Amino acid sequence: MIQIDFDADLNWVDDEDRNIAKLEDAPTRYKIGDVAIAGRPGFWSWVLIDEIDGAWVFFRQISRQEAEQRGRTVLPANV
């Protein structure tokens, strides 16, 4: 089962064709270059964070293969 890192409308894009989400904890939780999963149950994507401006996160959707090259795509099991 996929664990979505943050809720995002993947149809919402800026003038540079990047997705946008508002996250109050963005400046402390994420950094530029992080790989995350954004979207909603049933409609999500691997993403690469391009910019953080206060609570606004700008990111682009990437393939699973690119996500694997850039970061960890498997969470450790809770034991």
PASEBA-1860 file (N, C-alpha, C; in nm, 3 decimals):
! residues 79
1> MIQIDFDA> 0.083/-0.118/0.000/0.000/0.000/0.000/0.088/0.124/0.000 ~ 0.053/0.221/-0.080/0.128/0.346/-0.090/0.093/0.438/0.026 ~ 0.193/0.503/0.081/0.172/0.604/0.184/0.195/0.741/0.120 ~ 0.091/0.818/0.106/0.101/0.951/0.043/0.161/1.047/0.144 ~ 0.269/1.115/0.103/0.337/1.208/0.192/0.260/1.338/0.211 ~ 0.202/1.389/0.103/0.120/1.510/0.119/0.010/1.517/0.015 ~ -0.102/1.573/0.060/-0.221/1.590/-0.023/-0.193/1.696/-0.128 ~ -0.226/1.665/-0.253/-0.206/1.762/-0.361/-0.302/1.732/-0.475
9> DLNWVDDE> -0.349/1.838/-0.538/-0.428/1.826/-0.660/-0.327/1.823/-0.775 ~ -0.306/1.708/-0.835/-0.203/1.693/-0.937/-0.240/1.757/-1.070 ~ -0.358/1.820/-1.077/-0.396/1.896/-1.195/-0.363/2.045/-1.180 ~ -0.322/2.086/-1.060/-0.292/2.226/-1.032/-0.146/2.252/-1.064 ~ -0.119/2.335/-1.165/0.018/2.363/-1.207/0.041/2.514/-1.218 ~ 0.169/2.552/-1.207/0.206/2.693/-1.222/0.243/2.721/-1.367 ~ 0.295/2.841/-1.394/0.330/2.880/-1.531/0.447/2.799/-1.587 ~ 0.523/2.734/-1.500/0.636/2.651/-1.543/0.597/2.504/-1.553
17> DRNIAKLE> 0.468/2.476/-1.545/0.413/2.340/-1.555/0.453/2.252/-1.437 ~ 0.485/2.314/-1.324/0.513/2.239/-1.201/0.385/2.229/-1.119 ~ 0.370/2.121/-1.046/0.257/2.108/-0.954/0.282/2.196/-0.832 ~ 0.173/2.230/-0.764/0.178/2.318/-0.647/0.096/2.256/-0.535 ~ 0.146/2.269/-0.413/0.068/2.229/-0.296/0.101/2.325/-0.182 ~ 0.006/2.346/-0.093/0.029/2.430/0.025/0.040/2.338/0.146 ~ 0.156/2.344/0.212/0.182/2.260/0.329/0.239/2.348/0.439 ~ 0.169/2.358/0.547/0.213/2.446/0.656/0.349/2.404/0.713
25> DAPTRYKI> 0.382/2.272/0.709/0.509/2.226/0.764/0.617/2.209/0.658 ~ 0.594/2.259/0.537/0.687/2.238/0.426/0.830/2.284/0.457 ~ 0.850/2.404/0.515/0.988/2.448/0.536/1.068/2.360/0.633 ~ 1.001/2.292/0.722/1.073/2.208/0.818/1.074/2.061/0.780 ~ 0.977/2.018/0.701/0.964/1.875/0.670/1.036/1.836/0.541 ~ 1.044/1.927/0.444/1.099/1.894/0.313/1.211/1.990/0.277 ~ 1.295/1.945/0.182/1.397/2.032/0.125/1.399/2.012/-0.026 ~ 1.454/2.107/-0.097/1.464/2.098/-0.242/1.543/1.972/-0.278
33> GDVAIAGR> 1.492/1.897/-0.375/1.557/1.774/-0.418/1.500/1.649/-0.353 ~ 1.412/1.666/-0.254/1.350/1.550/-0.190/1.254/1.480/-0.286 ~ 1.249/1.348/-0.275/1.150/1.267/-0.345/1.038/1.238/-0.247 ~ 0.914/1.251/-0.293/0.798/1.225/-0.208/0.687/1.165/-0.293 ~ 0.579/1.129/-0.228/0.458/1.084/-0.298/0.351/1.189/-0.269 ~ 0.296/1.245/-0.375/0.193/1.348/-0.362/0.068/1.305/-0.437 ~ -0.044/1.355/-0.391/-0.171/1.327/-0.457/-0.276/1.289/-0.356 ~ -0.362/1.198/-0.400/-0.472/1.150/-0.317/-0.491/1.002/-0.343
41> PGFWSWVL> -0.557/0.930/-0.253/-0.578/0.787/-0.278/-0.641/0.764/-0.415 ~ -0.582/0.677/-0.492/-0.631/0.647/-0.625/-0.573/0.735/-0.735 ~ -0.505/0.846/-0.699/-0.447/0.935/-0.798/-0.327/1.004/-0.735 ~ -0.211/0.939/-0.745/-0.090/0.990/-0.682/0.027/0.974/-0.778 ~ 0.139/1.034/-0.741/0.259/1.025/-0.824/0.383/1.042/-0.737 ~ 0.492/0.982/-0.782/0.622/1.016/-0.726/0.651/1.158/-0.770 ~ 0.710/1.239/-0.683/0.740/1.378/-0.718/0.879/1.415/-0.670 ~ 0.936/1.516/-0.736/1.064/1.573/-0.698/1.039/1.719/-0.663
49> IDEIDGAW> 1.075/1.758/-0.542/1.049/1.895/-0.495/1.152/1.989/-0.557 ~ 1.101/2.091/-0.628/1.186/2.189/-0.698/1.207/2.317/-0.619 ~ 1.105/2.358/-0.544/1.110/2.487/-0.475/1.017/2.484/-0.355 ~ 1.059/2.554/-0.250/0.974/2.573/-0.131/0.974/2.723/-0.102 ~ 0.854/2.780/-0.099/0.838/2.923/-0.074/0.737/2.939/0.038 ~ 0.787/2.946/0.161/0.698/2.949/0.277/0.623/2.818/0.286 ~ 0.490/2.824/0.284/0.409/2.703/0.292/0.383/2.641/0.154 ~ 0.430/2.705/0.047/0.404/2.656/-0.088/0.518/2.567/-0.135
57> VFFRQISR> 0.481/2.450/-0.188/0.578/2.355/-0.241/0.551/2.341/-0.391 ~ 0.658/2.352/-0.469/0.651/2.337/-0.614/0.728/2.210/-0.649 ~ 0.668/2.125/-0.729/0.730/1.996/-0.758/0.690/1.948/-0.896 ~ 0.764/1.849/-0.946/0.729/1.789/-1.074/0.711/1.640/-1.053 ~ 0.623/1.582/-1.131/0.599/1.439/-1.123/0.712/1.365/-1.193 ~ 0.755/1.255/-1.133/0.864/1.175/-1.189/0.822/1.028/-1.194 ~ 0.895/0.950/-1.269/0.866/0.807/-1.278/0.919/0.734/-1.155 ~ 0.872/0.612/-1.136/0.923/0.529/-1.025/1.072/0.508/-1.040
65> QEAEQRGR> 1.118/0.488/-1.163/1.259/0.466/-1.186/1.342/0.587/-1.145 ~ 1.298/0.707/-1.179/1.370/0.827/-1.137/1.365/0.843/-0.986 ~ 1.252/0.812/-0.925/1.241/0.819/-0.779/1.340/0.724/-0.714 ~ 1.354/0.603/-0.767/1.449/0.506/-0.712/1.592/0.555/-0.726 ~ 1.624/0.624/-0.833/1.759/0.676/-0.854/1.791/0.791/-0.759 ~ 1.689/0.867/-0.721/1.710/0.988/-0.641/1.691/0.970/-0.491 ~ 1.617/0.869/-0.450/1.590/0.855/-0.308/1.529/0.721/-0.276 ~ 1.498/0.705/-0.150/1.442/0.580/-0.101/1.293/0.573/-0.135
73> TVLPANV> 1.250/0.463/-0.194/1.110/0.449/-0.233/1.038/0.345/-0.150 ~ 1.106/0.283/-0.055/1.046/0.182/0.029/1.061/0.224/0.175 ~ 0.950/0.226/0.247/0.955/0.260/0.389/0.987/0.136/0.470 ~ 1.063/0.151/0.578/1.087/0.035/0.663/0.957/-0.013/0.730 ~ 0.948/-0.141/0.753/0.829/-0.198/0.819/0.826/-0.153/0.965 ~ 0.707/-0.126/1.015/0.690/-0.092/1.155/0.691/-0.222/1.235 ~ 0.784/-0.234/1.326/0.792/-0.353/1.410/0.781/-0.320/1.555
END
